[in-house]
Amino acid sequence: MREAVLIDTDPGQDDAVALLLAFASRDRLDLRAITTVAGNVPVAQTTANALRIRDLAGAEAAAVPVHAGTEGPLLFPLETAEFVCGPDGLAGADLPPPAREASPGHAVEAIIALCRAAPADGITLCPLGPLTNLALAVRLAPDILPKVKRIVLMGGALGLGNMTPAAEFNVHVDPHAAAIVFGCGRPIVMMGLGVTLQAIASHEQVARIGALGTATGRAIHGMLTRPRPGGLGTAGHPMHDPCVIAFLLWPELFAGRDCFVEIETGAGSLRGRTTIDWNGRLKRETNAHVVATVEATTLFERMIERLATLP
């Protein structure tokens, strides 16, 4: 039986690869909708990017609705990451404008409606960007929580951050939303930087994707070989967001432990820090399964095999 999934995202190159992996996994995943949020770039651009990626994935993908979501964090001003992902968020992909517009209805409304229509424990939420849409859905409609099987998210860090010394980008952008989601009481799987920075696509693996001879392969190759600031990822390209989809497909490749995770919501230098009680010192009830390791070589072999099935 396929797992019903909703992906909330802010594409972003690695978000794009995650979406394409989901589209390539229709045998396992029933992708009900894509919702977009401001993050890597403003929400009008993340929405256009989600539509462009859907177009790239082929005719079967066209049935998946894309809903535009929130334009900024709950309290803080929006901070974006064009300095990493380029002015349009998908630098290197060379994709045309979207063929169609987004579906009507706000992303938060779509999340609530899809969850309400699901049976108990019937849908998995996969946020790949700031957690603003999910936090609003939880606060506006707490009745949806029993419908959520689990939340598998990319965010946070067991060690150093990538936006500040303390914080990973997604949680830094909207720490208040992250605090709401981590406190929602549903099972959470956290893919933080500790594991995603192990998922480095090597130059050889990226070249193999480019050699697939498909539009998808060319777009991914372009995104993963674009010039990046400060020599980021010189040994390869980290695949942060695809780890979320890969966990749904191949959980046996990942390992971690249940922990209590606390989000720093203050405006100071620790904003967005995820304090992870790895050793249980705080004696608090756990609220997330924090993934710490991945078998990266096998992950990429399986990922390339699936991506090869797309146009």
Wavefront OBJ file of the C-alpha trace (Angstrom):
o trace
v 0.000 0.000 0.000
v 1.357 3.402 -0.978
v 2.021 5.974 1.730
v -0.053 9.161 1.378
v 2.317 12.127 1.452
v 2.133 15.924 1.366
v 5.360 17.811 0.621
v 5.732 21.373 1.925
v 8.713 23.015 0.268
v 10.700 26.107 -0.738
v 12.616 24.999 -3.864
v 15.832 25.310 -3.787
v 18.052 22.865 -5.680
v 18.018 20.041 -3.170
v 14.245 20.536 -2.681
v 13.962 20.030 -6.443
v 15.812 16.729 -6.265
v 13.605 15.643 -3.353
v 10.465 16.436 -5.357
v 11.798 14.579 -8.392
v 12.621 11.551 -6.230
v 9.049 11.592 -4.927
v 7.658 11.827 -8.468
v 9.898 8.891 -9.428
v 8.512 6.808 -6.552
v 4.810 6.626 -7.434
v 4.888 2.907 -6.717
v 5.593 3.670 -3.057
v 4.346 7.215 -2.451
v 0.911 8.701 -3.086
v 1.846 12.378 -3.399
v -1.410 14.179 -2.613
v -0.181 17.767 -2.941
v 2.796 20.117 -2.918
v 2.531 23.245 -0.788
v 5.021 26.081 -0.972
v 6.478 28.420 1.614
v 8.861 31.362 1.619
v 12.376 30.256 2.435
v 15.219 29.855 -0.043
v 13.465 32.500 -2.152
v 10.159 34.382 -1.711
v 6.981 32.348 -1.995
v 5.999 33.542 -5.477
v 9.291 32.093 -6.731
v 9.141 28.886 -4.659
v 5.666 28.315 -6.101
v 6.877 28.882 -9.665
v 9.780 26.535 -8.957
v 7.522 23.767 -7.658
v 5.442 24.107 -10.828
v 8.557 24.020 -13.031
v 9.763 20.870 -11.295
v 6.327 19.272 -11.708
v 6.463 20.055 -15.432
v 9.924 18.494 -15.653
v 8.687 15.273 -14.024
v 6.311 14.554 -16.900
v 2.634 14.117 -17.673
v 1.812 11.858 -14.727
v 3.085 14.476 -12.279
v 0.685 17.104 -13.637
v -2.180 15.714 -11.539
v -0.450 16.687 -8.280
v -1.790 20.094 -7.152
v 0.587 22.856 -6.094
v -0.721 25.409 -3.563
v 1.053 28.661 -2.717
v 1.560 29.332 0.984
v 2.822 31.844 3.489
v 4.933 34.811 2.461
v 7.014 35.050 5.615
v 7.700 33.680 9.096
v 5.242 33.997 11.972
v 7.136 36.834 13.698
v 10.560 37.523 12.195
v 11.224 39.229 8.860
v 11.921 36.771 6.040
v 15.547 35.851 5.371
v 16.237 34.106 2.067
v 19.181 32.232 0.568
v 19.719 33.475 -2.972
v 23.410 33.685 -2.059
v 23.409 29.879 -2.133
v 20.666 28.876 -4.570
v 20.767 31.753 -7.059
v 18.287 34.533 -7.869
v 15.496 32.153 -8.911
v 16.338 29.408 -6.404
v 17.109 26.847 -9.107
v 20.381 28.173 -10.517
v 21.776 25.740 -13.063
v 18.511 23.947 -13.817
v 17.742 26.000 -16.942
v 14.021 25.238 -16.715
v 11.342 27.132 -18.658
v 8.554 29.076 -16.928
v 5.740 26.903 -15.540
v 3.143 25.662 -18.003
v 0.266 26.239 -15.576
v -0.539 28.310 -12.532
v -0.831 27.011 -8.995
v -4.104 25.469 -7.852
v -6.547 27.789 -6.081
v -6.601 27.850 -2.297
v -3.905 28.705 0.224
v -1.367 26.064 1.200
v -2.493 26.099 4.829
v -6.098 25.469 3.740
v -4.896 22.623 1.494
v -2.952 21.002 4.340
v -5.980 21.186 6.625
v -8.350 19.834 3.965
v -6.099 16.927 2.989
v -5.516 15.954 6.604
v -9.214 16.130 7.459
v -10.015 13.916 4.471
v -7.503 11.284 5.579
v -8.182 8.434 7.987
v -6.531 8.372 11.398
v -2.744 8.138 10.979
v -3.460 8.412 7.272
v -1.054 11.009 5.902
v 2.650 11.802 6.239
v 3.750 15.436 6.131
v 7.161 16.158 4.622
v 8.286 19.756 5.181
v 11.523 20.616 3.390
v 11.642 24.335 4.248
v 10.642 26.656 7.084
v 7.725 25.215 9.058
v 5.388 28.215 8.796
v 2.596 26.517 6.830
v 2.525 23.486 9.110
v 2.527 25.578 12.276
v -0.415 27.639 11.045
v -2.331 24.507 10.039
v -1.772 22.960 13.471
v -2.886 26.121 15.271
v -5.894 26.798 13.036
v -7.097 23.184 12.981
v -5.729 21.076 15.844
v -8.319 18.447 14.906
v -6.029 17.398 12.014
v -3.318 16.079 14.319
v -4.767 12.551 14.776
v -4.779 12.230 10.972
v -1.034 12.819 10.738
v 0.878 9.536 10.746
v 4.217 11.307 11.113
v 6.125 14.428 10.156
v 9.429 13.721 8.400
v 11.272 17.014 8.122
v 14.575 18.523 7.073
v 15.715 20.995 9.675
v 17.877 21.610 12.685
v 21.345 20.468 13.592
v 22.910 18.175 16.142
v 26.072 20.302 15.941
v 26.938 23.508 14.116
v 24.416 25.336 11.959
v 24.739 26.501 8.365
v 22.906 29.846 8.612
v 24.538 30.873 11.871
v 26.971 28.999 14.117
v 23.964 27.897 16.169
v 21.223 27.275 13.604
v 20.289 25.456 10.436
v 18.561 27.618 7.796
v 14.989 26.259 7.912
v 14.658 26.501 11.686
v 16.499 29.827 11.821
v 14.072 31.410 9.346
v 10.999 30.615 11.460
v 11.926 29.246 14.883
v 8.468 29.985 16.319
v 6.884 27.754 13.686
v 9.440 25.042 14.439
v 8.630 25.246 18.148
v 4.924 24.757 17.383
v 5.574 21.759 15.136
v 8.011 20.070 17.518
v 5.460 20.567 20.284
v 2.491 19.206 18.343
v 2.597 15.734 19.858
v 2.758 13.728 16.621
v 5.717 11.501 15.665
v 8.527 13.539 14.130
v 11.566 12.310 12.221
v 14.230 15.024 12.133
v 16.756 15.086 9.296
v 19.237 17.641 10.567
v 22.595 18.743 9.247
v 24.323 15.988 11.223
v 22.985 13.398 8.791
v 22.336 15.422 5.629
v 25.949 16.583 5.446
v 26.882 12.905 5.221
v 24.687 12.597 2.127
v 27.215 14.154 -0.240
v 26.680 13.442 -3.925
v 30.182 12.882 -5.293
v 31.354 14.396 -8.553
v 31.218 10.921 -10.104
v 27.633 10.352 -8.981
v 26.567 13.788 -10.228
v 28.214 13.008 -13.568
v 26.235 9.756 -13.775
v 23.004 11.698 -13.282
v 24.018 14.034 -16.091
v 24.787 11.031 -18.301
v 21.222 9.681 -17.990
v 20.425 11.513 -21.208
v 17.107 12.872 -19.929
v 15.790 16.363 -19.266
v 15.628 15.468 -15.570
v 19.233 14.290 -15.570
v 20.434 17.437 -17.326
v 18.537 19.722 -14.924
v 19.854 17.952 -11.819
v 23.390 17.900 -13.205
v 23.175 21.620 -13.922
v 21.941 22.422 -10.425
v 24.538 20.280 -8.678
v 27.513 21.532 -10.702
v 26.739 25.256 -10.637
v 29.317 27.569 -9.072
v 28.627 28.022 -5.371
v 29.842 30.677 -2.927
v 32.878 30.143 -0.761
v 33.719 26.758 -2.245
v 30.754 25.129 -0.538
v 30.690 21.374 -1.015
v 33.934 21.092 -2.974
v 33.998 17.318 -2.363
v 30.484 17.005 -3.769
v 27.003 18.369 -3.217
v 25.047 17.796 0.022
v 21.573 16.394 -0.568
v 19.743 17.742 2.465
v 16.084 17.514 1.420
v 16.237 14.258 -0.582
v 17.052 12.521 2.714
v 13.432 13.107 3.767
v 12.017 11.253 0.755
v 14.742 8.627 0.935
v 13.783 7.895 4.538
v 10.220 7.109 3.425
v 11.550 4.728 0.785
v 14.536 3.143 2.543
v 14.415 3.686 6.308
v 16.921 0.885 6.818
v 19.663 3.178 5.454
v 19.261 5.619 8.356
v 19.908 5.388 12.096
v 19.279 7.692 15.043
v 17.560 7.853 18.399
v 14.496 9.352 20.051
v 15.340 12.643 21.764
v 13.834 15.713 23.311
v 14.430 18.656 20.953
v 13.984 22.265 22.084
v 13.882 25.245 19.699
v 15.424 28.596 20.621
v 12.964 31.303 19.567
v 14.797 34.379 20.863
v 16.168 36.998 18.488
v 19.788 36.722 19.625
v 22.727 34.761 18.282
v 21.151 31.433 19.308
v 17.964 32.041 17.294
v 16.817 28.782 15.705
v 19.200 26.537 17.620
v 17.890 22.998 18.068
v 19.019 21.807 21.482
v 18.982 18.020 21.167
v 19.133 16.021 24.391
v 21.051 13.173 22.772
v 21.961 11.529 26.077
v 18.680 12.107 27.921
v 20.196 14.400 30.527
v 17.137 16.659 30.769
v 14.774 13.773 31.582
v 12.144 15.279 29.260
v 9.709 13.284 27.151
v 11.119 12.705 23.684
v 9.449 14.580 20.811
v 11.491 13.549 17.759
v 13.475 10.711 16.259
v 16.746 12.468 15.443
v 18.518 10.789 12.542
v 22.310 10.822 12.876
v 23.765 8.520 10.192
v 23.030 7.399 6.639
v 24.524 4.788 4.315
v 25.219 7.417 1.676
v 26.682 5.239 -1.083
v 23.662 2.948 -1.163
v 21.349 5.946 -0.878
v 22.735 7.532 -4.042
v 22.803 4.291 -5.991
v 19.098 3.801 -5.282
v 18.309 7.464 -5.902
v 19.997 7.478 -9.329
v 18.160 4.290 -10.263
v 14.817 5.945 -9.534
v 15.639 9.307 -11.091
v 16.535 7.448 -14.294
v 12.840 6.572 -14.727
v 11.784 10.217 -15.189
v 11.613 11.945 -18.587
l 1 2 3 4 5 6 7 8 9 10 11 12 13 14 15 16 17 18 19 20 21 22 23 24 25 26 27 28 29 30 31 32 33 34 35 36 37 38 39 40 41 42 43 44 45 46 47 48 49 50 51 52 53 54 55 56 57 58 59 60 61 62 63 64 65 66 67 68 69 70 71 72 73 74 75 76 77 78 79 80 81 82 83 84 85 86 87 88 89 90 91 92 93 94 95 96 97 98 99 100 101 102 103 104 105 106 107 108 109 110 111 112 113 114 115 116 117 118 119 120 121 122 123 124 125 126 127 128 129 130 131 132 133 134 135 136 137 138 139 140 141 142 143 144 145 146 147 148 149 150 151 152 153 154 155 156 157 158 159 160 161 162 163 164 165 166 167 168 169 170 171 172 173 174 175 176 177 178 179 180 181 182 183 184 185 186 187 188 189 190 191 192 193 194 195 196 197 198 199 200 201 202 203 204 205 206 207 208 209 210 211 212 213 214 215 216 217 218 219 220 221 222 223 224 225 226 227 228 229 230 231 232 233 234 235 236 237 238 239 240 241 242 243 244 245 246 247 248 249 250 251 252 253 254 255 256 257 258 259 260 261 262 263 264 265 266 267 268 269 270 271 272 273 274 275 276 277 278 279 280 281 282 283 284 285 286 287 288 289 290 291 292 293 294 295 296 297 298 299 300 301 302 303 304 305 306 307 308 309 310 311
